[in-house]
Amino acid sequence: MNGAFDIVIIGAGPAGLAAARQLVSPSGSPRVLLVDKSTPWKHPIPCAEGVFCPQFHQAIDPKESWIRFTIDRAVFHSPNHSSLVYQDINKGYIIDRARMQKDLADECGHNGAECAFERQVTQVEKFGDDGTRRVTFGDGECVSARVVIDCSGPLSSLGRGEPIHCKPMDLEVAYLAHIRTSSVDTDTVHIHAGKDIAPGGYAWTFPRTRRSANVGIIVGSPFRAKANVRRLLECFLKEHFPDSSVEQAFAGTIPCSYGRKTLATYGLIKAGDAASTVNPISRAGISEAMLSGSMAGTCALAMLGAGTKKKMAAVCKEYEKAWYEKRGKRHARLAKVKNSLAKVPDSDYNRAAESLSTVPRKQLTMSRIFSVSLARFPRLVWALRHMM
């Protein structure tokens, strides 16, 4: 590996691949190195693989082969097992994330990126007087980069000690399993709420094939010390899928930080989960990561041409402002919703689901949910007010 690069991207998940696509050129300029500690399509990915169609298409033009199923409806289950069916004209997808990541990595390599998979980055040094950062790998090899884009995930420590976002303010835990079962509704996702099911979060069931599903539990950060998320999932599977078999199980973390954050400094840019770009309510992160990765790529190009630290600082501020306007401002509002929802008692969810179940399905819009709930369940409406 030749030791000098214009841009080194650490992490070849959705954010890193989107950044690389934004940067690569068959001409070889800028010189891009895409690094990941694993091969991003060979190892199991702890992800529910659900995306909202509008946001996903905004982030990328997807191939048909990436889409497992199109989702037409969501079924929300209250703590007492009442259910509410909600259909949205915008729909969603369940994607094959491993296939998508392989295709995008192949595309980046074909178009000029140098890919180094199964390589662990152990250190990124501070911006030097020569205008570069030194990137060190686990085997001791080093390269230099004029710009580093950190897409290494929610637990990234790169940039620690520098004026840049490192530790998520709201880190949630999740446990999920791929299960084999008799049949699965391939056009439907199921969401379960309740303090005994998933305190501060929710349980989900998403289709993977016609006979397998992705089932998981998210626990809110205030509850993670007392909640055994693995045990919660085991209980959920025993109740809802008693005849299923678990093929694989994974633990994961979800960074739900919010508000204005310092996402870039001299020669270092954060994107994706490393920048806490996850939607705080849905905990969706794929489309958000790809959008922020593309924006980070644009920021990196501007950094290369900045010339002075003063101009580079202005580029950093532009990136942070652009992200805040695109998603960050709304995420800050949604974070308030999430914190408020955690305080709503299960009894309110139960009564709301029962009342709303009488509304004809085609009339069940978000505004109708508010109008039906306002008089009867003011605590729930107050919690949701930031969504309007």
Secondary structure, DSSP 8 states (H G I E B T S, - for coil): --SEEEEEEE--SHHHHHHHHHH--TT--S-EEEEESS-TTTS------EEEHHHHHHH----GGGEEEEEEEEEEE-TTS-EEEEEEEEEEEEE-HHHHHHHHHHHHHHTT-EEEES--EEEE----TTS-EEEEETTS-EEEEEEEEE-S-TT--TTTTSSS--S-SSEEEEEEEEEE-S---TTEEEEE--TTTSTTSEEEEEEEETTEEEEEEEE-GGGTTT--HHHHHHHHHHHH-TT-EEEEEEEEEEE---S----EETTEEE-GGGGT-S-TTT---HHHHHHHHHHHHHHHHHHHTT-SHHHHHHHHHHHHHHHIIIIIHHHHHHHHHHHHHTTS-HHHHHHHHHHHTTS-GGG--HHHHHHHHHHH-HHHHHHHGGG-
